[in-house]
Amino acid sequence: MRKPAQTPLSSSIDSRKTPDSADTLLTVAQVAARYQTGREEVHRWIRDLELDAFRVGKLVRIRREALAEFEKRKSTSGRSKR
């Protein structure tokens, strides 16, 4: 029995979006590598609602925009108030 032909993934992706667009999705591993930390730490940030993420099936994805907001909050939270 023949398997039905599958549409290549590349044809289902909107070609107008560039990799640098604000809605680019990142994996937990990519975020962990960026901060030189473990995936468990990134999952903790997500669990503690410090970093916004969502599930696609069993996979966790982080929007680049959410990561930028996370970075902004982290950089301002470390400053002392005078």
N, C-alpha and C positions, 0 to 999 in steps of 0.2 A: 504494500500500500504506500502511495506517495504522500509525502508531507505537503501541506498547502504552502504555496510560495509566501514568504514573509516580506513585508515592506522593509527596506533598509532603514535603520534608525535615522540616518542623516536626512532622509527625505521627509521625515515627520517633524524635524526641528525647524523652527522659524528662522530662516536665513537672515532676516533683517536684524536680529539681535546679535550684538557683538559680544565677545567674551568679557569686555570691560563694562558691559551695561550693569546698572545698579541691581538688577534682579538675577545676577549670576549666582548659581547655587554652589555651595562648598560642602564638602564632607567633613565629618568629625575629624578624620585623620588629617585633612588639609589644615584645619584650624589648629589642631594640636601641633603640627609641624611649624606653623607660623609662629606660635608662642613657645616652641621648644619645650612642650609639656606632653603629658600622656593623654590618650583618648579619654581615660577615666576622669581627668580634670575637666575636660570640655563637657563631658556628660554631667558633671557636678554643676558647672555653670548653668547648663540648660535646666537641670532639675531644680536648682535654687532660683530660677527665673531671672538670672543675670544676663543670659544670652538667649535670644528668641530663636526657636527652631521649630521644625515641623517634620512629620513623618510622611514618607512616600512608601506605603506598604510597611516593610520592616526597616527601611532605611531612614536615617535621620539626615536632614539637610538644613543648612544655615544660609540665609540670604546674605550676600555681600553687604547690603545696606544694614542688616541687623548687626553684622560684625562691626561695621563702622560706628554704629550707635553704642555698642558694647565698649569699643575702644575709647570713645569720647567720655562715657561715664566713668570708666576706669581711670582715665588720665585726670579728670577733674575731682574724683573722690579722694585721691591721694594728696591733694593740696591742703595745706593748713589754712584755717579760717582766721583772719586777723581783723 
